Amino acid sequence: MNSAAMEVQRPILLIRLMSKRRTWVCLFVLVYTTIICSSWKFLHSTLNWYRSNVSSSTASSAAGAWPALYASVLLGVAFGLLSMVAALAVAVPAMLVTWITVLVMLAFSGTRRRDLVVEGKKLTAEIAGFVIKILIKEGNVVAAVCAVVGYFMLVRSGGNKEAVN
């Protein structure tokens, strides 16, 4: 085979591979496995940092409260971002279905092609803005809840390995 035929076959092979549902399922599972493993490692490293700071600090309650505050804020931010990524993975297909449905309805109602393109651009911006606002709001709520619960659990445990795990 010549090089021109190889260049043509590569994109066709890539398009054929990416059009398969199991390819997307594998990518979805791979991405979520990576996210969960990295967040689990981050959780353990944050808890180890907290334990080392609590064990090395003095016995006063004020000195033990600051590392707990830092650790709980870090955990809250991490789980807030993780919840935003998970919600985005669910929201994108729903957003695409909504977008396609509205564009098809506009096309069947007799809208001209140029007007349809303009409406599609407006619709895309509106849906994306709405989804981003909701994701940020939900991520902040999850982050705040995780930070507050994490703070009280860390202060209550006092750095005991058995109580924190």
Rosetta silent file (secondary structure, phi, psi, omega in degrees, C-alpha in Angstrom):
SEQUENCE: MNSAAMEVQRPILLIRLMSKRRTWVCLFVLVYTTIICSSWKFLHSTLNWYRSNVSSSTASSAAGAWPALYASVLLGVAFGLLSMVAALAVAVPAMLVTWITVLVMLAFSGTRRRDLVVEGKKLTAEIAGFVIKILIKEGNVVAAVCAVVGYFMLVRSGGNKEAVN
SCORE:     score description
SCORE:     0.000 S_00000001
   1 L     0.000  144.627  178.364    0.000    0.000    0.000 S_00000001
   2 L   -86.770  171.133 -174.572    1.186    3.478   -0.691 S_00000001
   3 H   -69.618  -29.479  179.117    1.378    6.251    1.907 S_00000001
   4 H   -66.568  -39.117  178.163   -1.679    8.102    0.543 S_00000001
   5 H   -67.907  -36.664  177.893   -3.876    5.044    1.095 S_00000001
   6 H   -66.235  -39.630  179.568   -2.522    4.646    4.648 S_00000001
   7 H   -66.161  -35.315  179.039   -3.282    8.303    5.417 S_00000001
   8 H   -73.039  -37.384 -177.566   -6.848    7.882    4.187 S_00000001
   9 H   -71.708  -32.685 -178.650   -7.396    4.655    6.156 S_00000001
  10 H   -60.197  -51.433  177.771   -6.198    6.064    9.486 S_00000001
  11 H   -63.587  -35.758  179.086   -8.972    8.680    9.818 S_00000001
  12 H   -64.965  -41.848  178.040  -11.559    6.179    8.604 S_00000001
  13 H   -64.130  -42.092  178.569  -10.375    3.671   11.194 S_00000001
  14 H   -64.402  -43.137  178.642  -10.449    6.338   13.916 S_00000001
  15 H   -64.533  -42.176  179.394  -13.940    7.459   12.918 S_00000001
  16 H   -64.464  -40.230  179.813  -15.164    3.873   12.821 S_00000001
  17 H   -67.411  -42.578 -177.608  -13.630    3.163   16.237 S_00000001
  18 H   -74.437  -15.186  178.690  -15.060    6.312   17.843 S_00000001
  19 L   -84.206   -7.948  179.576  -18.538    5.595   16.485 S_00000001
  20 L   -80.733  138.531 -179.452  -18.776    2.379   18.508 S_00000001
  21 H   -66.833  -37.686 -177.693  -20.720    2.562   21.755 S_00000001
  22 H   -68.611  -25.229  174.399  -18.330    0.268   23.618 S_00000001
  23 H   -64.423  -44.309  179.305  -15.439    2.638   22.840 S_00000001
  24 H   -68.470  -36.356  177.226  -17.278    5.443   24.623 S_00000001
  25 H   -64.472  -43.457  178.062  -18.202    3.152   27.499 S_00000001
  26 H   -63.322  -41.977  176.871  -14.558    2.141   27.897 S_00000001
  27 H   -62.721  -42.104  178.462  -13.456    5.780   27.798 S_00000001
  28 H   -60.777  -47.306  179.553  -16.121    6.678   30.379 S_00000001
  29 H   -64.837  -40.341  179.062  -15.024    3.864   32.695 S_00000001
  30 H   -63.505  -44.368  179.755  -11.356    4.745   32.234 S_00000001
  31 H   -65.288  -44.803 -179.522  -11.906    8.423   33.042 S_00000001
  32 H   -68.355  -34.779  175.848  -14.008    7.687   36.125 S_00000001
  33 H   -63.845  -42.313  177.607  -11.532    5.087   37.357 S_00000001
  34 H   -63.274  -43.541 -179.942   -8.750    7.628   37.032 S_00000001
  35 H   -64.520  -44.707 -178.548  -10.759   10.288   38.851 S_00000001
  36 H   -66.971  -42.160  178.700  -11.729    7.964   41.694 S_00000001
  37 H   -63.643  -43.226 -179.457   -8.185    6.606   42.128 S_00000001
  38 H   -68.776  -37.001  178.080   -6.654   10.074   42.166 S_00000001
  39 H   -69.927  -34.180  177.479   -9.248   11.401   44.614 S_00000001
  40 H   -66.068  -42.129  177.306   -8.696    8.360   46.861 S_00000001
  41 H   -65.854  -39.085  177.784   -4.929    8.991   46.847 S_00000001
  42 H   -64.671  -40.139  177.604   -5.542   12.691   47.523 S_00000001
  43 H   -60.928  -46.576  179.861   -7.812   11.795   50.451 S_00000001
  44 H   -66.107  -40.236  179.713   -5.162    9.558   51.987 S_00000001
  45 H   -67.820  -36.423  177.075   -2.367   12.088   51.488 S_00000001
  46 H   -66.767  -42.588  178.700   -4.483   14.844   53.064 S_00000001
  47 H   -67.188  -36.760  175.811   -5.346   12.643   56.046 S_00000001
  48 H   -65.787  -39.872  175.820   -1.679   11.642   56.446 S_00000001
  49 H   -61.392  -43.677  179.303   -0.689   15.315   56.355 S_00000001
  50 H   -62.179  -46.178 -179.822   -3.326   16.068   58.993 S_00000001
  51 H   -61.392  -41.520 -179.291   -2.145   13.235   61.247 S_00000001
  52 H   -67.653  -35.523  177.869    1.483   14.341   60.993 S_00000001
  53 H   -73.266  -36.742  179.527    0.567   17.947   61.845 S_00000001
  54 H   -70.514  -40.140 -179.059   -1.662   16.959   64.747 S_00000001
  55 H   -71.438  -29.261 -179.151    0.920   14.586   66.199 S_00000001
  56 H   -88.480  -17.051 -178.812    3.743   17.137   65.854 S_00000001
  57 L   -82.313  170.335  179.601    1.757   20.118   67.204 S_00000001
  58 L   -71.517  173.535 -175.236    1.247   20.956   70.831 S_00000001
  59 L   -81.443   -1.279 -178.030   -1.648   19.599   72.834 S_00000001
  60 L   -69.826  150.507 -176.821   -3.614   22.852   72.749 S_00000001
  61 H   -73.583  -28.703  179.548   -6.967   22.743   70.996 S_00000001
  62 H   -68.521  -36.952  179.716   -6.269   25.902   68.953 S_00000001
  63 H   -69.560  -31.955  179.097   -3.157   24.359   67.395 S_00000001
  64 H   -80.762  -16.762 -177.843   -5.101   21.228   66.406 S_00000001
  65 H   -78.209  -34.896 -178.379   -7.992   23.206   64.908 S_00000001
  66 H   -65.800  -47.248  176.200   -5.974   24.894   62.122 S_00000001
  67 H   -61.475  -34.772  177.657   -4.718   21.702   60.455 S_00000001
  68 H   -65.507  -38.438  178.659   -8.260   20.309   60.667 S_00000001
  69 H   -65.830  -46.278  178.388   -9.587   23.454   58.990 S_00000001
  70 H   -61.179  -46.644 -178.217   -7.006   23.275   56.196 S_00000001
  71 H   -64.742  -40.929 -178.778   -7.583   19.563   55.636 S_00000001
  72 H   -68.694  -35.854  176.772  -11.361   19.894   55.630 S_00000001
  73 H   -66.598  -42.404  177.747  -11.258   22.777   53.124 S_00000001
  74 H   -61.107  -44.188  179.141   -8.962   20.758   50.844 S_00000001
  75 H   -66.187  -39.323  177.983  -11.251   17.742   51.060 S_00000001
  76 H   -61.995  -43.672  178.706  -14.324   19.898   50.463 S_00000001
  77 H   -64.423  -43.356 -178.493  -12.792   21.447   47.353 S_00000001
  78 H   -62.350  -46.882 -178.442  -11.694   18.055   46.029 S_00000001
  79 H   -75.026  -25.835  172.957  -15.089   16.436   46.478 S_00000001
  80 H   -65.599  -44.746  177.104  -16.872   19.539   45.170 S_00000001
  81 H   -65.293  -39.543  178.443  -14.845   19.362   41.965 S_00000001
  82 H   -63.157  -40.030  178.516  -15.410   15.618   41.738 S_00000001
  83 H   -68.306  -33.230  177.211  -19.173   16.097   42.051 S_00000001
  84 H   -67.359  -39.847  177.989  -19.073   18.770   39.345 S_00000001
  85 H   -65.408  -42.094  179.224  -17.252   16.413   36.967 S_00000001
  86 H   -65.190  -41.444  178.926  -19.735   13.628   37.708 S_00000001
  87 H   -67.679  -34.315  178.330  -22.702   15.947   37.174 S_00000001
  88 H   -66.203  -37.708  178.512  -21.175   17.219   33.937 S_00000001
  89 H   -63.873  -30.666  177.999  -20.859   13.676   32.631 S_00000001
  90 H   -83.815  -33.838 -174.392  -24.579   13.211   33.213 S_00000001
  91 H   -76.387  -31.236 -176.128  -25.575   16.678   31.998 S_00000001
  92 H   -61.803  -48.650  177.455  -23.791   16.652   28.637 S_00000001
  93 H   -62.181  -38.567  178.157  -25.924   13.915   27.021 S_00000001
  94 H   -66.014  -37.588  178.439  -29.108   15.509   28.351 S_00000001
  95 H   -65.102  -40.824  179.223  -27.958   18.888   27.082 S_00000001
  96 H   -66.066  -39.963  178.434  -27.280   17.450   23.619 S_00000001
  97 H   -64.028  -42.540  178.147  -30.690   15.792   23.454 S_00000001
  98 H   -62.415  -45.618 -178.835  -32.374   19.065   24.429 S_00000001
  99 H   -61.720  -46.853 -179.655  -30.354   21.016   21.880 S_00000001
 100 H   -63.998  -41.359 -179.463  -31.092   18.561   19.066 S_00000001
 101 H   -61.409  -45.999 -179.476  -34.796   18.444   19.949 S_00000001
 102 H   -66.196  -41.247  178.761  -35.190   22.208   19.828 S_00000001
 103 H   -65.313  -38.720  177.758  -33.252   22.509   16.564 S_00000001
 104 H   -65.928  -40.806  177.889  -35.329   19.776   14.933 S_00000001
 105 H   -63.724  -39.627  176.623  -38.531   21.457   16.089 S_00000001
 106 H   -65.562  -38.651  179.538  -37.319   24.764   14.661 S_00000001
 107 H   -65.570  -40.092 -179.787  -36.407   23.063   11.373 S_00000001
 108 H   -74.874  -19.173  179.582  -39.835   21.439   11.089 S_00000001
 109 L   -82.486   -0.953  175.218  -41.588   24.708   11.864 S_00000001
 110 L    96.493   17.493  178.548  -40.233   26.181    8.643 S_00000001
 111 L   -70.331  137.846  178.736  -37.333   28.247    9.948 S_00000001
 112 L   -67.897  159.526 -175.718  -34.839   29.217    7.250 S_00000001
 113 H   -62.796  -42.411  179.953  -31.358   27.706    7.402 S_00000001
 114 H   -63.690  -42.952  177.837  -29.596   30.977    8.226 S_00000001
 115 H   -66.371  -34.611  178.303  -32.049   31.712   11.008 S_00000001
 116 H   -64.986  -39.156  177.848  -31.666   28.138   12.218 S_00000001
 117 H   -65.460  -43.981  179.345  -27.885   28.573   12.478 S_00000001
 118 H   -63.293  -45.762  178.929  -28.305   31.826   14.414 S_00000001
 119 H   -63.797  -36.999  177.322  -30.871   30.260   16.745 S_00000001
 120 H   -62.940  -40.762  177.676  -28.588   27.225   17.212 S_00000001
 121 H   -65.371  -43.634  177.906  -25.714   29.456   18.302 S_00000001
 122 H   -62.614  -43.345 -179.108  -27.960   31.349   20.729 S_00000001
 123 H   -63.609  -41.205  178.671  -29.373   28.097   22.050 S_00000001
 124 H   -61.941  -45.661  179.873  -25.909   26.611   22.564 S_00000001
 125 H   -64.921  -40.595 -179.059  -24.750   29.629   24.550 S_00000001
 126 H   -67.166  -45.457 -179.803  -27.911   29.692   26.643 S_00000001
 127 H   -66.082  -43.789 -179.943  -27.873   25.975   27.491 S_00000001
 128 H   -63.291  -41.724  177.571  -24.131   25.976   28.262 S_00000001
 129 H   -62.940  -42.852  179.246  -24.482   29.015   30.539 S_00000001
 130 H   -63.401  -43.399 -179.859  -27.401   27.451   32.376 S_00000001
 131 H   -65.451  -41.502 -179.821  -25.539   24.150   32.868 S_00000001
 132 H   -64.495  -41.647  178.080  -22.385   25.904   34.113 S_00000001
 133 H   -60.325  -44.343 -179.590  -24.384   27.954   36.647 S_00000001
 134 H   -66.898  -42.081  179.725  -26.054   24.814   38.011 S_00000001
 135 H   -62.176  -42.514  179.445  -22.768   22.867   38.139 S_00000001
 136 H   -65.746  -41.458  179.655  -21.023   25.629   40.076 S_00000001
 137 H   -63.397  -46.766  179.906  -23.926   25.944   42.505 S_00000001
 138 H   -67.297  -38.262  177.613  -24.081   22.185   43.153 S_00000001
 139 H   -63.723  -38.937  178.098  -20.293   21.914   43.420 S_00000001
 140 H   -66.921  -38.542  178.709  -20.214   24.687   46.013 S_00000001
 141 H   -64.949  -46.180  179.262  -22.924   23.005   48.076 S_00000001
 142 H   -63.013  -41.719  179.543  -21.101   19.667   48.031 S_00000001
 143 H   -62.890  -42.830 -179.408  -17.798   21.371   48.870 S_00000001
 144 H   -66.315  -44.072  179.600  -19.331   23.235   51.814 S_00000001
 145 H   -63.885  -45.290  179.278  -21.047   20.151   53.218 S_00000001
 146 H   -63.388  -38.200 -179.670  -17.896   18.019   52.871 S_00000001
 147 H   -67.131  -43.752 -179.191  -15.764   20.735   54.471 S_00000001
 148 H   -67.385  -47.374  179.401  -18.064   21.166   57.481 S_00000001
 149 H   -64.228  -42.264  178.540  -18.541   17.440   58.052 S_00000001
 150 H   -62.862  -40.036  178.972  -14.829   16.798   57.511 S_00000001
 151 H   -61.564  -49.852 -178.039  -13.854   19.528   59.972 S_00000001
 152 H   -65.909  -34.824  177.800  -16.040   18.177   62.754 S_00000001
 153 H   -69.563  -38.648  179.755  -14.911   14.604   62.130 S_00000001
 154 H   -70.218  -41.463  178.679  -11.232   15.605   62.153 S_00000001
 155 H   -66.879  -40.528 -179.229  -11.544   17.749   65.288 S_00000001
 156 H   -65.830  -38.345 -178.146  -13.565   15.055   67.042 S_00000001
 157 H   -75.113  -29.655  178.707  -11.063   12.327   66.154 S_00000001
 158 L    68.216   22.120  178.350   -8.078   14.404   67.243 S_00000001
 159 L    88.769    5.491  175.908   -5.809   12.691   64.708 S_00000001
 160 L   -65.085  130.788 -177.738   -6.455    9.112   65.841 S_00000001
 161 H   -64.188  -38.752 -177.664   -5.747    6.859   62.903 S_00000001
 162 H   -70.889  -35.720 -176.990   -8.620    4.509   63.735 S_00000001
 163 H   -75.608  -34.323 -178.983  -11.149    7.332   64.137 S_00000001
 164 H   -75.580  -37.090  179.085  -10.170    9.130   60.914 S_00000001
 165 L   -73.838    0.000    0.000  -10.182    5.977   58.797 S_00000001
